[in-house]
């Protein structure tokens, strides 16, 4: 009877020990993607991973008047040789795929994997503005899906419809998205040499609409989604770039068909 009781105690202790080891493993084996606001117009995507990661797939989403810029990989990703592919579905959704070299992976560790710039179209509020990740998939070198947790980022600073860069104010074009035309408005707080141009998302200048010295005041320019020769442009994202002296501000514009 005593032998049987002793065996039961040993068995129970073994089960408890295995359970504790398993829980400790779960506590340690965690992969977490997090969004952090690093400035008024920038967020960083952080990664804490205990697994080696060979590939990422996720969408960055914005709500409440926030407009997303492009994804810029961090030094941690560059050192690991990770390749980034990105596609702006619209002004508030950016799809990102990141791949490691063949039979390689991002080592375990902590740090940022990238950053993204933001702008605001004037409807962002304390209660509604947020940025979040969706469709998150990470995998190892054997193409096995790994567990991952994420967090949403609530944008808790009230934003306005304008971007001010020292001596001028560039407003968000209206309407946006638009078809067939939109109006770009800016205000000069002092007289200066002014350049207002439209670029595509590759950085190529499409249309130079203003290039002259202008006195202090408010100006509006109508754009019909045309290049400098009057040819209609395809639907997609374009950039309004206003340069006043040596200062620059940029707004994203969406052409729809």
C-alpha positions as CSV (number, residue, x, y, z in Angstrom):
1,X,0.0,0.0,0.0
2,X,2.9,2.4,0.9
3,X,4.7,1.5,-2.4
4,X,1.5,2.3,-4.4
5,X,1.1,5.6,-2.6
6,X,4.7,6.5,-3.2
7,X,4.4,5.7,-6.9
8,X,1.3,8.0,-7.1
9,X,3.2,10.8,-5.5
10,X,6.1,10.4,-7.9
11,X,3.6,10.3,-10.8
12,X,1.8,13.5,-9.6
13,X,5.1,15.3,-9.1
14,X,6.2,14.4,-12.6
15,X,3.0,15.6,-14.1
16,X,3.3,18.9,-12.2
17,X,6.9,19.3,-13.3
18,X,6.0,18.7,-17.0
19,X,3.2,21.2,-16.7
20,X,5.4,23.9,-15.3
21,X,8.1,23.3,-18.0
22,X,5.4,23.5,-20.7
23,X,4.0,26.8,-19.2
24,X,7.5,28.2,-19.0
25,X,8.1,27.4,-22.6
26,X,4.9,29.1,-23.6
27,X,5.8,32.2,-21.6
28,X,9.2,32.3,-23.3
29,X,8.2,31.3,-26.8
30,X,6.4,34.5,-27.9
31,X,6.5,36.5,-31.1
32,X,4.9,39.9,-30.8
33,X,4.4,42.7,-33.4
34,X,3.7,46.1,-31.8
35,X,2.8,49.6,-33.1
36,X,4.4,52.6,-31.3
37,X,4.0,56.3,-32.1
38,X,7.5,57.7,-32.3
39,X,6.5,61.3,-33.4
40,X,3.4,63.2,-34.4
41,X,3.6,61.8,-37.9
42,X,5.5,58.5,-37.6
43,X,4.9,55.1,-36.1
44,X,7.4,52.2,-35.7
45,X,6.6,48.5,-36.0
46,X,8.4,46.6,-33.3
47,X,9.1,42.9,-33.1
48,X,10.0,40.8,-30.2
49,X,10.6,37.2,-31.4
50,X,11.9,34.0,-29.8
51,X,11.6,32.1,-33.1
52,X,13.6,32.6,-36.2
53,X,11.4,34.3,-38.8
54,X,11.8,33.7,-42.5
55,X,8.8,35.6,-43.7
56,X,6.2,38.2,-42.7
57,X,2.8,39.1,-44.3
58,X,0.6,41.8,-42.9
59,X,-1.6,44.8,-43.7
60,X,-1.2,48.1,-41.9
61,X,-4.6,49.8,-41.6
62,X,-5.6,53.3,-40.6
63,X,-8.9,54.8,-39.6
64,X,-10.2,58.2,-38.5
65,X,-8.7,60.4,-41.2
66,X,-5.1,59.0,-41.0
67,X,-3.3,58.6,-44.4
68,X,-0.5,56.0,-44.6
69,X,2.9,56.6,-46.2
70,X,5.3,54.0,-47.4
71,X,7.0,51.3,-45.3
72,X,10.7,51.8,-44.6
73,X,12.6,48.8,-43.3
74,X,14.8,49.1,-40.2
75,X,18.5,48.5,-39.9
76,X,17.7,45.2,-38.2
77,X,15.9,44.0,-41.3
78,X,18.6,45.3,-43.6
79,X,21.4,43.5,-41.7
80,X,19.4,40.2,-41.9
81,X,19.1,40.7,-45.7
82,X,15.3,40.8,-45.6
83,X,13.5,41.9,-48.8
84,X,10.4,44.1,-48.5
85,X,7.5,44.1,-51.0
86,X,4.7,46.6,-50.4
87,X,1.4,47.6,-52.1
88,X,-0.8,50.6,-51.2
89,X,-4.3,49.2,-51.7
90,X,-5.6,52.7,-50.9
91,X,-4.7,55.7,-48.7
92,X,-5.6,53.8,-45.5
93,X,-4.4,50.2,-46.3
94,X,-0.8,49.1,-47.0
95,X,0.0,45.5,-47.7
96,X,3.5,44.3,-46.8
97,X,5.4,41.1,-47.5
98,X,8.9,40.6,-46.1
99,X,11.1,37.6,-47.0
100,X,14.5,36.5,-45.8
101,X,17.1,35.0,-48.1
102,X,16.7,31.3,-49.0
103,X,17.2,29.0,-45.9
104,X,17.8,32.0,-43.7
105,X,15.7,33.8,-41.1
106,X,15.6,36.8,-38.9
107,X,17.3,35.8,-35.6
108,X,15.4,36.0,-32.3
109,X,15.6,39.4,-30.5
110,X,13.9,42.7,-30.0
111,X,13.8,45.9,-32.0
112,X,11.9,47.6,-34.8
113,X,11.4,46.1,-38.2
114,X,10.3,49.2,-39.9
115,X,8.5,52.6,-39.7
116,X,5.8,54.4,-41.6
117,X,5.0,58.1,-42.0
118,X,1.5,59.3,-41.6
119,X,-0.5,62.4,-42.6
120,X,-4.1,63.5,-41.8
121,X,-7.0,64.6,-43.9
122,X,-8.7,66.7,-41.3
123,X,-11.3,64.2,-39.9
124,X,-9.0,62.6,-37.4
125,X,-10.2,62.9,-33.8
126,X,-9.1,61.7,-30.4
127,X,-11.7,59.0,-30.3
128,X,-11.7,57.7,-33.9
129,X,-8.1,57.7,-35.1
130,X,-6.2,54.5,-34.9
131,X,-3.7,52.3,-36.7
132,X,-3.8,48.5,-36.6
133,X,-2.4,45.4,-38.2
134,X,-4.5,42.7,-39.9
135,X,-3.9,39.5,-41.8
136,X,-0.7,38.9,-39.9
137,X,1.2,35.7,-40.9
138,X,4.8,34.9,-39.9
139,X,6.6,31.6,-40.7
140,X,9.9,29.9,-40.2
141,X,12.4,28.5,-42.8
142,X,10.2,25.3,-43.1
143,X,7.2,27.5,-44.1
144,X,5.4,26.6,-40.9
145,X,3.1,29.3,-39.5
146,X,4.2,30.7,-36.1
147,X,2.1,32.1,-33.3
148,X,2.1,35.9,-33.1
149,X,0.3,38.6,-31.1
150,X,-0.3,42.2,-32.1
151,X,-1.7,45.4,-30.7
152,X,-3.7,48.4,-32.0
153,X,-2.4,51.9,-31.7
154,X,-4.9,54.5,-30.7
155,X,-3.9,57.9,-32.0
156,X,-4.5,60.1,-28.9
157,X,-3.4,63.4,-30.2
158,X,-6.0,65.6,-32.0
159,X,-5.0,66.4,-35.6
160,X,-6.1,69.1,-38.0
161,X,-6.6,69.3,-41.7
162,X,-3.4,71.2,-42.4
163,X,0.3,70.6,-42.3
164,X,2.4,73.6,-41.3
165,X,6.0,73.8,-42.2
166,X,7.4,77.0,-40.8
167,X,6.3,79.8,-43.2
168,X,3.4,78.2,-45.0
169,X,0.4,75.9,-44.6
170,X,-0.5,73.1,-47.1
171,X,-4.1,71.8,-46.8
172,X,-5.3,68.4,-47.8
173,X,-6.6,68.5,-51.3
174,X,-10.4,68.4,-51.6
175,X,-12.2,66.3,-52.6
176,X,-9.9,63.3,-51.9
177,X,-10.3,60.7,-53.3
178,X,-11.5,62.5,-56.5
179,X,-12.7,62.2,-60.1
180,X,-12.2,64.1,-62.3
181,X,-10.7,67.1,-60.4
182,X,-9.5,68.3,-57.0
183,X,-8.4,71.6,-55.5
184,X,-5.0,72.0,-53.7
185,X,-5.0,75.0,-51.3
186,X,-2.1,76.5,-49.5
187,X,-1.3,79.7,-47.5
188,X,1.9,81.6,-47.4
189,X,2.8,83.4,-44.2
190,X,5.4,85.4,-46.0
191,X,6.4,86.1,-49.6
192,X,8.7,83.4,-51.1
193,X,9.7,81.4,-54.2
194,X,7.0,78.7,-54.5
195,X,7.0,75.4,-56.4
196,X,3.9,73.2,-56.5
197,X,4.2,69.9,-58.4
198,X,2.5,66.5,-58.6
199,X,4.6,63.3,-58.4
200,X,3.7,59.7,-58.8
201,X,4.6,57.2,-56.1
202,X,7.9,56.3,-57.7
203,X,9.0,59.9,-57.2
204,X,8.7,61.0,-60.8
205,X,7.4,64.5,-61.4
206,X,4.1,64.4,-63.3
207,X,3.0,68.0,-63.5
208,X,4.6,71.3,-62.4
209,X,1.6,73.6,-61.6
210,X,3.3,76.6,-59.8
211,X,6.9,77.8,-60.1
212,X,7.2,81.5,-59.2
213,X,7.6,84.1,-56.5
214,X,4.4,84.7,-54.7
215,X,3.4,87.3,-52.0
216,X,1.9,86.4,-48.6
217,X,-1.7,85.1,-49.0
218,X,-3.9,82.1,-49.7
219,X,-3.8,80.2,-53.1
220,X,-5.9,77.5,-54.6
221,X,-4.9,75.4,-57.7
222,X,-7.3,73.0,-59.5
223,X,-5.8,69.8,-60.8
224,X,-7.7,67.6,-63.3
225,X,-5.5,64.5,-62.9
226,X,-3.5,65.4,-65.9
227,X,0.2,65.4,-66.7
228,X,2.0,68.5,-68.0
229,X,0.9,67.8,-71.5
230,X,-2.8,67.5,-70.7
231,X,-3.0,63.7,-70.8
232,X,-5.3,62.0,-68.3
233,X,-3.5,59.9,-65.7
234,X,-4.4,56.4,-64.5
235,X,-6.2,56.0,-61.2
236,X,-4.0,55.6,-58.1
237,X,-2.0,57.5,-55.6
238,X,-0.2,60.8,-56.4
239,X,1.7,63.3,-54.2
240,X,1.2,67.0,-54.1
241,X,4.6,68.5,-53.2
242,X,4.8,72.2,-52.1
243,X,8.2,73.8,-51.7
244,X,8.4,77.3,-50.2
245,X,12.0,78.4,-50.1
246,X,13.9,75.4,-48.6
247,X,10.9,74.0,-46.8
248,X,8.7,71.2,-48.2
249,X,5.3,69.7,-47.4
250,X,3.6,66.7,-49.1
251,X,0.0,65.5,-49.4
252,X,-1.2,62.2,-50.8
253,X,-4.0,62.4,-53.4
254,X,-6.1,59.5,-54.7
255,X,-7.4,59.5,-58.2
256,X,-10.4,57.1,-58.8
257,X,-12.1,56.1,-62.0
